[in-house]
Amino acid sequence: MKLSALKSRETVKILISILIIVILVFFPDLFFFLKNRVYNYALTGVVIVTVLLLVPVVLFFYNLRIYYWILAFIASLLPLAILPVILINSLPNSEMLGLVLETNSHEASELLGWKIFLMPVVMILIFVLVLKVSKGLPSKINFKKAALISLISLAAFLSIPFLRTFSTTYYAPTIRNTFKAYYPFRIGNAISYLSEQLKNVENYNKDVANFSFGAQQAVTDTARKITVLIIGETARYDHFSVNGYSRETSPFLEKQQNLVTFSNAASGGSMTHLSIPLIITRADATDYDLHKKERSILKAYSECGYKTFWISNQSKYGLAGNIGMHYSDADTTIFNGWGANDNNYTGNYDSALIPAIKNVMEIHKKNDIFMLVHTIGSHWRYLLRYPPEFTRFKPVSDRNRNLIGYPPDNLMINEYDNSILYTDYIINQIIETVKTENAEATIAYVSDHGENLHDDNRNLYFHSYTPTKYTTHVPMFFWLSDSYIQKFPEKYQNMKAHKDYPVSSAANMFYTLLDLSHIDIKNNNKARSIASETFTGDPQKVIAENSTIVSFKDLK
């Protein structure tokens, strides 16, 4: 009787140890499901992950400690894997890996504050905890018992589709989808994603080596031409006073003559590495991969004799390279991002771009110029995107304090609006700089995406692969010089006539800039130009999670 009780206690101890390890390994998904009150997924996930973790037991029957070390390592990644759940209420997946790859250490430190230094400590503690819990498990078992455990677990997993139907039509995809439905097995998708993106970067220059738009200048004259495309960061349409916002956040733009602002402009994606390739290439939300097969708009201008420049106040992006693969399309790249500014905050203010722009103008006075100017705009933390003298809306957080969680909503909105106020100043500075050149000039501004600012009961912050109307409704402005309007008044009038049409930064910016510059290319689609009299509006498609396509008008 005592022996039986002892064995029962031992069995309970083993089951509890297994459950603890499973929970630690599965915790990022478990936390997401519990947070969103999807309790059936939480329970199902625990069962399926337990079954799948038992399948490899037969491979380690002689030394199970090796397997425990592997599980300890996987569990130790919990602080990283749980970040998307905490920050943007998203499951850790391959798309989140893409975000990590395109986020540098400075951006990460701003987002997490002092907690970034705590993460390695927590990872080590979880690793040690799993090893400690595993001491309650056997260090080895005989082969027959191990094989039986693995076979029963595998059979249980393979029988899952039959819980829904005995039809074998969808058996294979159901098994595949079930396997990759839960963390950490979803990591296989992430590795595949990483491998694919690395291959994209490696192949891009090779694939487009002989690519040509066949670009030609349709209107030839001796006037000097300057085109500037300013790509903003995280700016929302509805936080610019020039667009009707109640606070005066864009006083300079409101005073600019020859400015057209578009009231219904949508981004092609709510993440930077999705939206920017669509802005600068012929790709759109329905054909994202086209940007990997063709060069960007810089190449079209270069073919027409323009000197082309990529001037950025952001750091070079990481391994995923959807933006970085296009740097080489410019004659010259200039990166000002992430140097020390006067107050020792992370990164330069966008004012660092102005001397670089002026220098280009000065050196290339006799050349036609195309500049892509990439700002840091309103990237989190908003407070650090503008100098203290632009603190018009108060109160704000202490600039020297690392945040613990989100700031109160009133402080966050004040800080965000101050960053928009500073963006208005930067755009105006670029316009005024170009004015001094007395050229036929076009300046376009569009933000890569918007931002969630705790706008409703969904409690959303930042932006993610799940688009909302707040992360996809973007400000879009065009400014034309006096000399341009005098020579081509119909282009200006067409844009004003279309200012309330549905437009897309993904589908329309590329063609509009070329149209305004009177550049024709092979397989051109002038009807997509907002400056064309044939423009009738755009369907405004947006890339959502899992590369699905949604309509902007349906977003909430």
C-alpha positions in Angstrom: 0.0 0.0 0.0 2.8 2.4 0.9 4.6 1.5 -2.3 1.5 2.2 -4.3 1.1 5.6 -2.6 4.7 6.4 -3.2 4.4 5.6 -6.9 1.2 7.8 -7.1 3.0 10.7 -5.5 5.9 10.2 -7.9 3.5 10.1 -10.8 1.8 13.3 -9.6 5.2 15.0 -9.2 6.2 14.0 -12.8 2.9 15.3 -14.2 3.2 18.6 -12.3 6.8 19.0 -13.5 5.7 18.4 -17.1 2.8 20.8 -16.8 5.1 23.6 -15.4 7.6 23.1 -18.3 4.8 23.1 -20.9 3.3 26.3 -19.4 6.7 28.1 -19.5 7.3 27.0 -23.1 3.8 27.8 -24.2 3.4 30.9 -22.0 3.5 33.7 -24.8 0.5 32.1 -26.5 -1.2 31.1 -23.2 -0.9 34.7 -21.9 -2.4 36.0 -25.2 -5.4 33.7 -25.0 -6.1 34.4 -21.4 -5.7 38.1 -21.9 -8.2 38.0 -24.7 -10.5 35.6 -22.8 -10.2 32.9 -25.4 -10.1 30.2 -22.8 -10.9 27.3 -25.2 -7.8 28.1 -27.2 -5.7 28.3 -24.1 -6.8 24.9 -22.9 -6.5 23.3 -26.4 -3.1 24.9 -26.8 -1.8 23.4 -23.5 -3.0 19.9 -24.6 -1.6 20.1 -28.1 1.8 21.6 -27.0 2.1 18.9 -24.3 1.5 16.2 -26.9 3.9 17.6 -29.4 6.6 18.1 -26.7 6.3 14.4 -25.8 6.9 13.2 -29.4 10.7 13.6 -29.4 11.1 11.7 -26.1 12.3 8.6 -28.0 15.2 10.5 -29.4 16.6 11.3 -26.0 15.6 8.2 -24.0 19.1 7.5 -22.9 19.8 11.0 -21.7 16.7 13.1 -21.3 18.7 15.9 -19.7 19.7 17.0 -23.2 16.1 17.4 -24.1 15.4 19.3 -20.8 18.2 21.7 -21.7 16.7 22.3 -25.2 13.3 23.0 -23.6 15.0 25.3 -21.0 16.5 27.3 -23.9 13.1 27.6 -25.7 11.4 28.6 -22.5 14.1 31.2 -21.8 13.0 33.1 -24.9 9.7 33.9 -23.2 10.6 37.6 -22.4 11.2 38.2 -26.1 8.2 36.2 -27.4 5.8 37.8 -25.1 6.6 41.4 -26.1 4.2 41.6 -29.1 1.4 40.3 -26.7 2.1 43.0 -24.2 2.8 45.9 -26.5 0.4 45.4 -29.4 -1.8 42.4 -28.4 -0.4 40.2 -31.1 0.7 36.6 -31.1 4.4 36.0 -31.6 4.9 34.9 -35.2 7.0 35.3 -38.3 5.8 38.8 -38.9 6.9 39.8 -35.4 10.3 38.4 -36.3 10.3 40.7 -39.3 9.6 43.6 -37.0 12.5 42.6 -34.7 14.8 42.4 -37.6 13.9 45.9 -38.7 14.2 47.4 -35.2 17.6 48.4 -34.0 18.9 48.5 -30.4 18.2 52.2 -30.0 14.6 51.8 -31.0 14.3 48.8 -28.7 15.8 50.7 -25.7 13.4 53.6 -26.3 10.4 51.2 -26.4 11.4 49.1 -23.3 13.4 51.6 -21.2 15.2 50.1 -18.3 13.4 46.8 -18.8 15.6 46.0 -21.7 18.4 45.4 -19.3 16.2 43.2 -17.1 15.3 40.8 -20.0 18.6 38.8 -20.1 18.3 38.4 -16.3 14.7 37.0 -16.7 15.8 34.8 -19.5 18.5 33.2 -17.4 16.1 32.8 -14.4 13.6 31.0 -16.6 16.3 28.8 -18.0 17.5 27.8 -14.5 13.9 27.3 -13.4 13.2 24.8 -16.1 16.3 22.9 -15.3 15.3 22.9 -11.6 11.8 21.7 -12.4 13.2 19.0 -14.7 15.0 17.4 -11.7 11.6 16.0 -10.8 11.6 14.1 -14.1 13.6 11.0 -14.9 17.0 11.5 -16.5 16.6 8.4 -18.7 14.0 5.7 -19.5 14.1 2.5 -21.4 13.7 2.5 -25.1 10.4 0.7 -25.2 8.7 3.1 -22.7 10.2 6.1 -24.6 9.0 4.7 -28.0 5.5 4.1 -26.5 5.3 7.7 -25.2 6.4 9.1 -28.5 4.0 6.9 -30.6 1.0 7.5 -28.4 1.7 11.3 -28.5 2.2 11.2 -32.3 -0.9 9.2 -32.8 -2.9 11.6 -30.6 -1.6 14.6 -32.6 -2.3 12.9 -36.0 -5.9 12.0 -34.9 -6.8 15.7 -34.2 -8.3 16.3 -37.7 -10.8 13.4 -37.0 -12.2 15.3 -34.1 -13.7 17.6 -36.7 -14.5 15.2 -39.5 -13.6 11.8 -40.8 -13.2 13.2 -44.3 -9.6 13.1 -45.4 -10.0 15.9 -47.9 -8.5 18.5 -45.6 -6.5 16.2 -43.4 -3.0 17.3 -44.5 -3.6 21.1 -44.3 -5.4 20.6 -40.9 -2.3 18.9 -39.5 0.0 21.5 -40.9 -2.1 24.4 -39.6 -2.5 22.8 -36.2 1.2 22.2 -35.9 2.1 25.8 -36.7 -0.9 27.3 -34.8 0.9 27.4 -31.4 4.1 28.8 -30.1 6.9 27.6 -30.1 6.2 25.4 -33.2 5.2 28.6 -35.0 8.9 29.5 -34.9 9.4 27.1 -37.9 7.4 29.7 -39.9 9.6 32.4 -38.5 12.8 30.7 -39.6 11.3 30.2 -43.0 10.4 33.9 -43.1 14.0 34.9 -42.2 15.5 32.5 -44.8 13.2 33.9 -47.5 14.1 37.5 -46.6 17.8 36.8 -46.6 17.4 35.3 -50.0 15.5 38.3 -51.2 18.3 40.6 -50.2 20.9 38.4 -51.8 19.0 38.1 -55.0 17.7 41.6 -55.5 20.7 43.3 -57.0 21.3 40.2 -59.2 17.7 40.1 -60.3 17.5 43.8 -61.2 21.0 44.2 -62.5 19.7 44.8 -66.1 16.4 46.3 -65.1 15.3 49.5 -66.8 12.1 51.5 -66.8 12.9 52.8 -70.2 12.2 56.2 -68.7 12.1 59.2 -70.9 11.5 62.9 -70.3 8.2 63.6 -72.1 8.6 67.4 -71.7 12.0 68.8 -72.4 13.0 72.3 -71.4 16.1 74.0 -69.9 14.5 74.7 -66.5 16.1 73.0 -63.5 13.9 70.5 -61.9 13.8 69.4 -58.2 11.5 66.6 -56.8 11.5 65.7 -53.1 9.6 62.8 -51.6 9.4 63.1 -47.9 8.4 59.9 -46.1 7.1 60.6 -42.6 7.0 58.2 -39.7 3.9 57.2 -37.7 2.0 60.4 -38.5 -1.8 60.4 -38.4 -4.0 62.3 -40.8 -6.3 63.5 -38.1 -3.6 65.1 -35.9 -2.7 67.8 -38.4 -4.6 71.1 -37.9 -4.3 71.7 -41.7 -6.6 68.6 -41.9 -9.1 69.9 -39.4 -7.6 68.9 -36.1 -8.7 71.1 -33.3 -5.2 71.8 -32.0 -2.9 74.0 -34.0 -0.3 71.4 -34.9 0.6 72.5 -38.4 0.7 76.3 -38.5 3.4 76.5 -41.1 1.6 74.2 -43.6 -1.6 76.1 -43.2 0.2 79.3 -44.4 1.9 77.6 -47.4 0.5 78.6 -50.8 0.4 75.9 -53.5 -0.2 73.1 -51.0 -2.7 70.4 -51.7 -3.7 68.1 -48.8 -5.6 64.8 -49.4 -8.4 64.0 -47.0 -8.8 60.3 -47.8 -5.3 58.8 -48.2 -4.6 55.3 -47.1 -1.3 53.5 -46.5 -0.7 50.2 -48.2 0.4 48.6 -44.9 0.6 49.6 -41.2 4.2 48.5 -40.8 7.2 50.5 -42.1 8.8 47.6 -44.0 5.4 46.9 -45.7 4.5 50.5 -46.6 7.7 52.1 -47.8 8.5 49.6 -50.6 5.0 50.2 -51.9 5.4 54.0 -51.8 8.6 54.0 -53.9 7.9 51.2 -56.4 5.2 50.0 -58.8 4.2 47.4 -56.3 0.9 47.8 -54.4 -0.8 45.9 -51.6 -2.1 43.3 -54.0 1.3 42.6 -55.5 3.8 43.3 -52.7 6.6 41.1 -54.1 6.8 43.1 -57.3 9.1 45.5 -55.4 11.7 42.7 -55.1 11.7 42.3 -58.9 11.9 45.9 -60.0 14.0 48.9 -59.0 12.4 51.9 -57.2 11.4 55.3 -58.4 14.9 56.6 -57.9 16.0 54.5 -60.9 13.4 56.1 -63.1 14.6 59.5 -62.3 18.2 58.5 -62.7 17.5 57.2 -66.2 16.3 60.7 -67.1 19.5 62.3 -65.9 18.5 63.4 -62.4 21.0 63.1 -59.5 19.3 60.9 -57.0 19.7 60.9 -53.2 18.3 58.8 -50.3 18.7 61.0 -47.2 17.5 59.4 -44.0 17.3 60.2 -40.3 16.7 56.6 -39.5 19.3 53.9 -39.2 19.8 51.3 -41.9 17.3 48.5 -41.5 18.1 45.0 -40.6 18.3 41.6 -42.2 14.8 41.5 -43.7 15.9 44.3 -46.1 12.6 45.1 -47.8 13.6 48.8 -47.5 17.4 48.4 -47.6 17.4 46.5 -50.9 16.4 49.8 -52.6 19.2 52.0 -51.1 21.4 51.1 -54.0 18.9 52.6 -56.4 20.1 56.0 -55.3 23.3 57.6 -56.6 24.1 58.7 -53.1 22.8 57.6 -49.6 23.2 59.7 -46.5 22.2 58.4 -43.1 22.0 60.8 -40.2 20.1 58.5 -37.8 21.0 57.6 -34.3 23.8 60.0 -33.5 23.9 62.0 -30.3 21.9 65.2 -30.4 22.5 68.2 -28.2 20.7 66.8 -25.3 22.1 63.2 -25.4 18.7 61.7 -26.3 18.7 58.7 -28.6 19.0 59.8 -32.2 19.1 63.1 -34.1 16.1 65.3 -34.5 14.8 65.6 -38.0 16.4 69.1 -38.3 19.7 67.1 -38.9 18.3 66.5 -42.4 18.1 70.2 -43.4 21.9 70.8 -43.7 22.3 67.6 -45.8 19.5 68.7 -48.1 21.0 72.2 -48.4 24.4 70.7 -49.2 23.0 68.6 -52.0 21.3 71.7 -53.5 24.6 73.6 -53.3 26.8 71.0 -54.8 24.4 70.1 -57.6 23.2 73.5 -58.6 23.3 72.7 -62.3 21.6 69.3 -62.0 18.1 68.1 -61.8 17.6 66.5 -58.4 15.4 63.8 -56.9 15.6 63.3 -53.2 13.9 60.7 -51.0 14.0 62.1 -47.4 13.1 59.6 -44.7 12.3 61.3 -41.4 12.0 59.8 -37.9 8.8 61.8 -37.5 6.6 60.6 -34.6 8.3 57.3 -33.9 7.9 56.1 -30.3 9.0 57.6 -27.9 7.2 60.7 -29.2 8.7 62.9 -26.5 12.2 62.4 -28.0 11.3 63.3 -31.5 11.3 67.1 -31.0 13.4 69.7 -29.2 12.1 71.1 -25.9 11.2 74.4 -27.5 8.5 72.6 -29.4 6.7 71.5 -26.2 3.6 73.5 -27.0 1.1 71.0 -25.6 1.6 70.3 -21.9 2.0 68.5 -19.6 4.5 65.9 -20.9 6.7 63.2 -19.3 10.1 63.9 -17.9 12.5 63.7 -20.8 15.2 62.0 -18.7 12.9 59.3 -17.3 12.5 55.8 -18.8 8.8 54.9 -19.0 7.4 52.0 -17.1 4.4 51.0 -19.3 2.5 53.6 -21.2 2.3 57.3 -20.1 -1.1 58.6 -19.1 -3.3 59.3 -22.2 -3.2 63.0 -21.8 0.6 63.1 -21.7 0.9 60.7 -24.6 -1.4 62.8 -26.8 0.5 65.9 -25.9 3.8 64.4 -26.7 2.5 63.0 -30.0 1.0 66.3 -31.0 4.2 68.1 -30.2 6.0 65.7 -32.6 3.4 66.5 -35.3 4.1 70.2 -34.6 7.8 69.6 -35.2 7.1 67.6 -38.4 5.1 70.6 -39.7 8.2 72.7 -39.0 10.5 70.2 -40.8 8.3 70.0 -43.9 8.1 73.8 -44.0 11.9 74.0 -43.7 12.3 71.7 -46.7 9.8 73.7 -48.7 11.5 77.0 -47.9 14.9 75.5 -48.8 13.7 74.3 -52.2 12.1 77.7 -52.9 15.5 79.4 -52.8 16.6 77.3 -55.8 14.0 78.9 -58.2 13.4 75.6 -59.8 10.4 73.8 -61.2 9.8 71.9 -58.0 7.5 69.3 -56.6 7.5 68.2 -52.9 5.4 65.3 -51.7 4.9 64.3 -48.1 3.3 61.1 -46.9 3.6 59.1 -43.7 4.5 55.4 -43.9 1.6 54.6 -41.5 -0.3 56.0 -38.6 -0.6 55.1 -35.0 -3.0 53.7 -32.4 -3.3 56.1 -29.5 -5.6 54.3 -27.1 -8.5 55.6 -29.2 -11.3 53.3 -28.1 -12.2 50.3 -25.9 -9.9 48.0 -27.9 -7.0 49.5 -25.8 -4.6 49.6 -28.8 -1.3 51.4 -28.8 1.4 51.8 -31.4 0.9 49.9 -34.7 1.0 46.3 -35.8 0.3 43.9 -38.7 -3.4 44.2 -37.8 -4.4 47.5 -39.5 -6.9 49.9 -38.0 -8.3 53.1 -39.5 -5.9 55.0 -37.1 -2.8 53.2 -38.4 -3.7 53.4 -42.1 -5.3 56.9 -42.6 -2.2 58.9 -43.4 -1.4 62.6 -44.1 -0.5 63.2 -47.8 0.5 66.7 -49.1 1.9 68.0 -52.4 3.5 71.4 -52.8 4.3 72.8 -56.2 6.5 75.8 -56.9 5.1 79.0 -58.5 7.2 78.4 -61.7 5.8 74.8 -61.9 2.2 75.9 -61.6 2.7 78.7 -64.1 4.0 76.2 -66.7 1.7 73.3 -65.9 -1.5 74.7 -64.2 -3.6 71.7 -65.3 -1.5 69.4 -63.0 -2.2 71.6 -60.0 -5.8 71.9 -60.8 -6.3 68.2 -61.3 -4.8 67.5 -57.8 -7.0 70.1 -56.2 -10.0 68.5 -57.9 -9.0 65.1 -56.6 -8.1 66.1 -53.0 -11.1 64.3 -51.5 -10.9 61.2 -53.7 -9.9 57.9 -52.2 -6.1 57.7 -52.8 -3.4 55.3 -51.7 0.3 56.0 -51.0 1.0 52.4 -52.3 -0.9 52.6 -55.6 -0.7 56.3 -56.5 2.5 58.0 -55.2 4.9 56.4 -57.7 2.8 57.3 -60.7 1.9 60.8 -59.5 5.5 61.8 -59.0 6.5 60.6 -62.4 3.5 62.3 -64.0 4.3 65.6 -62.2 7.9 65.3 -63.5 6.6 64.4 -67.1 8.6 61.2 -67.0 7.2 58.3 -69.1 8.1 54.7 -68.5 7.3 51.3 -70.1 4.0 49.9 -69.1 3.0 53.2 -67.5 -0.4 53.6 -65.8 -1.1 57.3 -65.9 -4.6 56.7 -64.7 -3.1 56.0 -61.3 -1.6 59.5 -61.1 -3.6 61.8 -58.8 -2.4 64.7 -61.1 -4.0 63.0 -64.2 -7.4 64.2 -65.4 -8.3 60.5 -65.9 -7.8 59.6 -62.2 -11.0 58.3 -60.7 -9.9 57.1 -57.2 -8.2 54.1 -55.8 -9.7 50.9 -54.2 -7.3 51.6 -51.2 -6.2 48.0 -50.5 -4.1 47.4 -47.4 -1.8 44.5 -46.4 -3.0 42.9 -43.1 -1.8 40.1 -40.9 -0.7 36.9 -42.7 -0.4 38.9 -45.9 -4.2 39.0 -46.3 -5.6 42.0 -48.2 -8.3 44.2 -46.7 -10.1 47.4 -47.8 -9.3 50.7 -46.0 -13.0 51.6 -46.0 -13.8 48.5 -43.9 -11.2 49.2 -41.2 -12.3 50.4 -37.7 
